Amino acid sequence: MNIALIGYGKMGKAIHEIAKERGHEAVLIIDADNLSDLTPENIRKADVAIEFTSPHTAYNNVKFCLENKVPVVCGSTGWLDKLDEMKALATEKQTGLIVASNFSVGVNIFFEVNKRLAQLMNGQSNYEVTLKEIHHTAKKDAPSGTAISLAEQVLEELGRKDKWVNEESAQPGDLSIISERIDPAPGTHFVKYSSAIDDIEIIHTAHNRTGFALGAVLAAEFLKNKVGFFGMKEVLNL
Ligand SMILES: NC(=O)c1ccc[n+]([C@@H]2O[C@H](COP(=O)([O-])OP(=O)(O)OC[C@H]3O[C@@H](n4cnc5c(N)ncnc54)[C@H](O)[C@@H]3O)[C@@H](O)[C@H]2O)c1
């Protein structure tokens, strides 16, 4: 498969390695120093684009790919207020789009465990729930996209919580997400239910970026020749 890599930082490079191992070729690599190479002619050489840049640049890059009818896998976090617009554009252009706050297989299994635990806890009002995430200090957004996904899953299932807040909160309806920035953590997420009697906590710890990179390449392989919006749940058949 011919892929375009948009963003060639830590993730772009890790994805390139895995893509090569799986027999794919990067026919276009775009980073901040060669943005002028991101032309309609160049992007159309790719079967799928993989976008890992930043919260401020992802929207324009995803839009550019879809407008040129190139399916796109986007891992950049912090821009999801524009996601619905991009889902509509994918449908309009009859092109594929995958956006995931976290591409790792382990985290996507963790998401399913999180949903189930929240369902079980819905009737157990003695338990207070909090979320925590720890990432490296270069991370630009807080809370992490993964923590937001975990929080939204909890809010969906747990009637006693109304909204997430990125601080410790004493308001009963608030779901607190605590963000810590410590090097060299690639990403740890905690969901903790505490009562006077006991605690139940689920934790996912990424050891390196390989899991995210492999998941992004699996998503690109899944997306080739598909139309519409998909998540990692579909890619991994969870
Ligand atoms: N979804 C996931 O599984 C997952 C996993 C890790 C990181 N991320 C997210 O992916 C993004 C990138 O992470 P990273 O660790 O590779 O960051 P990074 O800072 O190492 O790399 C980002 C790269 O994008 C380049 N860039 C900036 N503007 C650009 C533009 N307009 N076009 C093309 N390239 C541009 C930068 O020069 C840099 O090399 C972040 O938003 C991060 O939160 C997501």
The ligand as a MOL file (V3000), in Angstrom:
LIG
                    3D

  0  0  0     0  0            999 V3000
M  V30 BEGIN CTAB
M  V30 COUNTS 44 48 0 0 0
M  V30 BEGIN ATOM
M  V30 1 N -3.9410 8.7340 18.7970 0
M  V30 2 C -2.8370 8.1820 19.3100 0
M  V30 3 O -2.7550 6.9510 19.5170 0
M  V30 4 C -1.6620 9.0750 19.6340 0
M  V30 5 C -0.4770 8.5550 20.1730 0
M  V30 6 C 0.5970 9.4220 20.3750 0
M  V30 7 C 0.4720 10.7670 20.0570 0
M  V30 8 N -0.7030 11.2410 19.5670 0 CHG=1
M  V30 9 C -0.8680 12.6420 19.1280 0
M  V30 10 O -0.2770 12.7560 17.8450 0
M  V30 11 C 0.2300 14.0700 17.6510 0
M  V30 12 C 1.7160 13.9850 17.2820 0
M  V30 13 O 2.4430 13.3610 18.3260 0
M  V30 14 P 4.0450 13.2160 18.2460 0
M  V30 15 O 4.4220 12.6010 19.5480 0
M  V30 16 O 4.4770 12.5740 16.9830 0 CHG=-1
M  V30 17 O 4.4690 14.7770 18.2360 0
M  V30 18 P 5.8090 15.4160 17.6560 0
M  V30 19 O 5.8160 16.8190 18.1640 0
M  V30 20 O 6.9830 14.5320 17.9230 0
M  V30 21 O 5.5830 15.4210 16.0650 0
M  V30 22 C 4.6950 16.2660 15.4040 0
M  V30 23 C 5.3450 16.6090 14.0560 0
M  V30 24 O 4.4010 17.3090 13.2510 0
M  V30 25 C 5.1140 18.2990 12.5270 0
M  V30 26 N 4.1820 19.3210 12.0450 0
M  V30 27 C 3.7590 20.4380 12.6530 0
M  V30 28 N 2.8770 21.1000 11.8780 0
M  V30 29 C 2.7430 20.3630 10.7550 0
M  V30 30 C 1.9330 20.4830 9.5990 0
M  V30 31 N 1.1030 21.5200 9.4180 0
M  V30 32 N 2.0060 19.5170 8.6480 0
M  V30 33 C 2.8290 18.4600 8.8100 0
M  V30 34 N 3.6160 18.2820 9.9000 0
M  V30 35 C 3.5560 19.2240 10.8530 0
M  V30 36 C 6.1550 18.8230 13.5230 0
M  V30 37 O 7.2320 19.4650 12.8500 0
M  V30 38 C 6.5780 17.5240 14.2070 0
M  V30 39 O 7.6860 16.9210 13.5610 0
M  V30 40 C -0.0700 14.8230 18.9710 0
M  V30 41 O -1.3070 15.5000 18.8210 0
M  V30 42 C -0.2220 13.6970 19.9870 0
M  V30 43 O -1.0580 14.0560 21.0750 0
M  V30 44 C -1.7600 10.4190 19.3510 0
M  V30 END ATOM
M  V30 BEGIN BOND
M  V30 1 1 1 2
M  V30 2 2 2 3
M  V30 3 1 2 4
M  V30 4 1 4 5
M  V30 5 2 4 44
M  V30 6 2 5 6
M  V30 7 1 6 7
M  V30 8 2 7 8
M  V30 9 1 8 9
M  V30 10 1 8 44
M  V30 11 1 9 10
M  V30 12 1 9 42
M  V30 13 1 10 11
M  V30 14 1 11 12
M  V30 15 1 11 40
M  V30 16 1 12 13
M  V30 17 1 13 14
M  V30 18 2 14 15
M  V30 19 1 14 16
M  V30 20 1 14 17
M  V30 21 1 17 18
M  V30 22 2 18 19
M  V30 23 1 18 20
M  V30 24 1 18 21
M  V30 25 1 21 22
M  V30 26 1 22 23
M  V30 27 1 23 24
M  V30 28 1 23 38
M  V30 29 1 24 25
M  V30 30 1 25 26
M  V30 31 1 25 36
M  V30 32 1 26 27
M  V30 33 1 26 35
M  V30 34 2 27 28
M  V30 35 1 28 29
M  V30 36 1 29 30
M  V30 37 2 29 35
M  V30 38 1 30 31
M  V30 39 2 30 32
M  V30 40 1 32 33
M  V30 41 2 33 34
M  V30 42 1 34 35
M  V30 43 1 36 37
M  V30 44 1 36 38
M  V30 45 1 38 39
M  V30 46 1 40 41
M  V30 47 1 40 42
M  V30 48 1 42 43
M  V30 END BOND
M  V30 END CTAB
M  END
